[in-house]
Amino acid sequence: MSGSPDNNERPKIELAALRKQFGSKVVLDSVDLKVPQRQSLVVIGGSGTGKSVLLKCILGLLHPEGGSIRIDGRETVGLGHRDREEEMRKFGMLFQNAALFDSLKVWENVAFGLIQGLRVPRARARETAIEKLADVGLRPDVGELFPAELSGGMRKRVGLARAIATEPEIIFFDEPTTGLDPIMGDVINGLIVDCSRRLGATTLSITHDMASVRSIADRVAMLHQGKIIWEGPVSKIDESGNPYVDQFINGRADGPIQMDVRKP
């Protein structure tokens, strides 16, 4: 999505020895990961491998049992409420199912963070919302609709407009093409790249959609059984030399990743 990172530049996000468990189940097992400034890192892996937990730990929705999470060099594990809110203003997020508020009009959904988080007056927030809808290819009149009146692709675009409305420094994308047909998925991938590049944002995505990975990623990391087992440029993913990565990206049932499927 952008050029190579400056090796001397501090990572936008840096995880070190991050550990998260629920009871006796270890979900993240000493994860080390860096997201360079203005780069797009995509984390791949099967269902239940800890991808969503990783995002929730960075956002402070879950508290890790150990390790470090630094944003712009600042340790965020253990931050107080006010300091956490300050850090969260840097973030935008596109949720897996858009997660729109059904009782609010589209423009109010897009402007939610502006009005509730930044206390922007409603009239100005509405103007910004209409601009962001235009950025994702939606007409101003769509802003007056309710989410129930939108198609799946339109809902996803509205979710993207909301994610970029506050012009965040960091954007998270949670399975951005889930539930979309291949053509609309490609449209969303293109919009993600365009919007992120326009903002100069750093992005972290989780997905199992390899078409999306190849479209939006600068770098790819694979999470398996709570560990990062491979990381590298997206251009090198087909020659990773890692049998787990090879099986996953080619969608093969046979390989080191075994699914719990009962055979007849």
N, C-alpha and C positions, 0 to 999 in steps of 0.2 A: 504493500500500500504506500510505502514511502522508501526513501533511501536507507543505506546502512547506518546504524547508530554510531555516534562518536564514542569510541571506547573510553574516553576521558569524561564523558558526561554521566552524571549521577542518574541511576535508574529512577523512573517515575514511581514504580512499585517494586519493592524488594522483599521477598519472603525468605526466611532462613530457619531451617529446622522446625518448620511449622507442624504442629501435632494437634489432631482433634480426634476425640473418641466419644462414643456414646455407650456408657457402661463398659463392658469388656471389648466392644467392637471398635477397633482402631480404623478410622476412616481416612485420615491424613497422617502419614507416617514420615516425619522429618522431611517435609517438602521444602526444597530450595528452588526459587524461581525469581527471575528478574524480568520486568517489562520495561524496555528502554523508552526514553522520551519520544513521543510522536510515532511510536511503532504500534503495529497490530500483532498481538500474540493470541493465538487460538489454542485452547486446551481441548484435546480430543480424548476419547475413552468411552468405554461401554457404560450402560446404565448402572448406577450404584457404585461407581468407582470414586466418587467424592468430588466431582466437578462442581456441583451446585454448593456443596459445603465449603469448597475453596472460596467461591465468590462471597458467600455469607460471612465467612471469617474476615475477609478483607473489609467488607462493609460494616463490620461490627455487630451483625445480627446474631452471630455465634461467637462465643469466647473460646479461644483455643486453650488446650491444656499446656502447651509449651511452644516456644519459638518466638519469632519476631516478624512483625509486619510493618515495614517502613513505607511511608508515602512522602515523596520528595525529601527523603532522608530522615523524616520524623517518625519515631516509634509511635505506633497507634494502639498497640496492645496495652490495655489498662487505662486508656484515656478517659478522663471525666466526661460528663454529658456535654458540657459547653464546648470543650475542645473537640469532641467527636463531631458535634454539629458543624463546627468550623471546617473540619476536614471533609465532611460529607457534601459540602457545597461545591466541591471540586468534581463531584460525580454526577453522571447521568446514567440511566439504565433502560434498556429495552428488555422487558420481561418476555418469557417464553410464549405466553398467550395474550400478550399486549397488556393485560391487567388494567383495562380501562374502567372508569367508574360509570356504571350504567345510568345513574341518575343525573349525570352531568352531560351537557352538550360537548361535542367534539372539541370546540375551541377551549372550553373550560378544562377539559382533560389535559390538553396541550399546555395550558397556562397554569396548571395546578401548582407546580413548583415555584413559578414566578409570584403567584398571589399568596400562597400559604407559606412558602419558605423565604422569599425575598421581599415580601410585602409590596410588590409592585401594584400600583393602582389598576383596577380592573380594565379600564379603557385602554391603557397602554399595554397591559398584558394581552388583551384581545388582539391588538395590532401585531404584537410579536407572534402570537399563536398563528395568525393568518399568514404571516411571513414564513413561519416554519412549515406550515402545511404546504405552501407553495414550493418550499425546498424539497419536499418529498412528492411533489407532483399532484397535489390535491387542490381543487378550486376553493375559493373563499366560501361558497355556499355549503360546502361540506362541513364547515365549522358550526353550522346551525343544526346539524343532524345529531341524533343520539347514537351511541355505539351499536345498539340493536339494529339500526338501519344500514350498517356497513357490512361489506363482504369481509372475508378473512384477510385478504390482501390489503384492503383499505384499513382495517383495524391495525394491522402490523405497521403500516405507514404512519398512522396516527401515533402509535406507540413510539416510533422512531422520532417523529416530530416533537413529542413530549420529552424524549431523552436528550434532544439537542437544544431545547427551548432556552435553558439557562446558560447555554454556551459553555458546557463543562470542559474541564481539562482532561477528564478521564471518563470513558464510556464503557459500560459493561453490556455485552450482548449475550442473553441466555437463550440458546437454541433459536436463533433469529429466523430460521426458515421452516421450523416445525409446522406441519399442517398445511403447507402451501404447495401448489403444483410446481413443477420444475421451472416453468416460465416466470411465474410470480416470484419464486425463490430467487431467480437470477436478477429480477428487478430489485428486490430488497437488498441483495448483495451489492449491486451497483450503487444503490442509494447509501448504504452503509459506508462504502469506500468514499463516495463523493462528499457526504456530510462530514465524515471524520477528517478528511483531508482539508476541507474548507475551514474547519475549526482548529486544525493543528492538534487534534486530540490524541491522547494515548488510549488504545483500546485493548480490552481483554474480553475474549469471547469463549463460550463453551458450546460445542456442537458435536454431533456425530455425522453431520452432512458433509461429505468430502467435497462436493461441488462448492459449498459455502467456504470451506477451509481454503480451497485453491483460489477462490475469488478475493477473500478479504485478508488473508494472513500474510504477514512478513515472516513471522516465525511460528513454529508449531511445537507444542509440548504434549507428550502423551502421558496420561495418568492411569496407572494400573495398580490395583490393590494398594492404593494409598501412597504410591511413590511415583515420581517422575522417572520414567524408564527410558525416555529419549527426548531430546530437544534439538532443534536445528532450524535452518531456513526452510521455508515451504518448498523452495526449489530442490531441496535435497531429500524430500520425504519419500520419493520413490526409490531411493538408493540408500535408505537408512541403515541397512544391514541388520536391523532389529526384527526378529521374526514376529514379535507381538505387533509392532507397527505395520509390518507387511501384511499380516492377516487382517488387521482392522481396516486399513485403507482400501483393501481389495474385497472386503466383505465376504471372506471365506469362513465356512463353518469349521473346516479342519485346520488345526493349528494349536499353538500353546494356550490360547484363550479358550477355555471350555465353558459352554453354557449349560445351565441346569435344565436340560430338556429330557423329559421322559420318553423313551423310544418304545414303539409298540412291540 
